[in-house]
Amino acid sequence: MTEEEVNTAGQGARPRVAVLFGGRSSEHAVSCVTAAGVLGAIDQAKYEVIPIGIAKSGQWVLASGDTRDWSLSASSLPEVAPSARTVALAEIGGEHQLIVAAPNTVPQELGAVDVVFPLLHGPFGEDGTIQGLLELSDTRYVGAGVLASAVGMDKHFMKVVFESAGLHVGPYIAVTDRQWRNDPETVRKRVDRLGFPVFVKPARAGSSMGISKVDSLDGLDAAIEAAREHDPKLVIEAGIVGREIECAVLEGRGTDAPRTSMPGEIAVAGGGHEFYDFNAKYVDDAAELSCPADLPDEAIARVRELAAVAFDAVGAEGLSRVDFFYTPEGELIINEINTMPGFTPKSMYPQMWKASGLGYAELIDELIYLALHRTTGLR
């Protein structure tokens, strides 16, 4: 979208929604694909939409609204390109305004913003950082706040919060950068006590980035180093025998309780994927969702109940996806909460809501409604 298009777009009646995507994390391309889904489905007659991309350098730029520019394939990853013009959010005359600046030019006002829709995955976007920036400017935005975003991003502290809320968490250890560099042998012994297989994960990454399944100590060091390419802090989890069950949560209106979808079950079909990794999710389209999951009625009710407990435990707002393992003994073990889940039309979160009676465009509309109707500041 050009500056002229931003300036001449209808003012006043339609809420102005800045769709923010890209970002500095390793999930940059996934964020672009998510933006393509939202840009293609949002009601342009109801909202004035301004696409804003964040380049990998961190620069904000006016971005194309053409969804074809943000498609993902096995040979092509979309990326926000840097620009000579930088977009910034500023308070001007008591309004939250977008401005564009370039060297040796007077900054140009692009108009007020009613709500920001951050579609950022991973660090520097999903982890509370962008939320903090928006809070400082008293700008309304879709999704979880600073603390919930930070806790939801860090798999270690997420588990600590879940345990304090009485949720069942599987065996795991957290490994800091200092622990691994100073005493790797102790780390190996701690992992060995968990038992194999284990899953080695970056503590603060999503989209299955950097995750490895390890069947013995022989492969542990390589898996740790692969995960450390994404995050110096790791979580290593004992393998759990169970079905992967997910539940989508949507904030209630006003003081209403969180709403939960029917649970879904993930299966990886073909492609040689041993588990639900990045390629299975986004490239090979190998993941299949069954919703509602084939579970006893009491298990479905329990999944939905626990998903709402997890949502409230981290103080989430807007949306979250909560993932569980359902064991052969009928036990539910919580795996994680994702406060900015994959949000393309094919992603599990909107698919579960579609199966529960809320379509993709309607879901986007509801999230914007929730953001527009919540207060800024402490709440």
C-alpha angles and dihedrals in degrees: 000000000000126000089250091054091050092049096046097044112113113284129206113015100054119063110244111237121191109204106207121197146148110050140170100287130097086256092068093118093047089053090053091051090050089052090052089058095048095043089051095051108032114109102253090186090059100038134039101227124205114187111212120184126200113213120219087257089061096253117143115223138173104261137203118269091207106113091208089069091064102046122130128221137161090262102035131053116189117235136184108238123219118251139202087239121067124203120215137178115233140162110245122172092348094306131105102244136183114227131185121213135186133176115285094004135104111255112255123222114230097186141259125317121216098188139359119220104203111200094177122138126200131001120354092030116030095037101072098271098105089038089057091052091051092046091053090055094044089239119155115232142177119259141011125353130239101284097039091048093049094047092045091051096050108069091196098056090036089063091046090055092045092051091050089053091054097253119145111249123187123240113284145147131216118222121198125204091251094050093052095045096043102039115010092161092063089050090052091051092050090051092047089056089056089061128228143318099048133172116229112207138175104248094225108034133090142194087065090287113169095359119144133181110223122197100184144006089266092074098037101092094050091049091049092051091048091053091046089062085073101033134001089219118072141190117207115196131194113243113258124207105224148097118278108242124181134191129194118221126199123189115251121242116259109335094341119128120257115281120232131202127223107279119259132207125221122217125176108221118195129321094103094270114157091195141000098292133160096275092048090052103042115008111035096032086223098144119100124195124206111196124210091031117232096255135131113271092248091053091051090051091048093050091053092046094050093045089058090047090053091048091053094040093065093036093244124182132193105005143353139165116220120201127204141177115229108204127210087253090059095254122145116218117184115230105181150316121238113202093190103032125183105290109187115122087260095048119112097243097059091035091059091049091047089054088048094053104268115109127215098256091044090050091053089049092051093050091052090047091053092049094048092050100048124090125248122237125025114000 
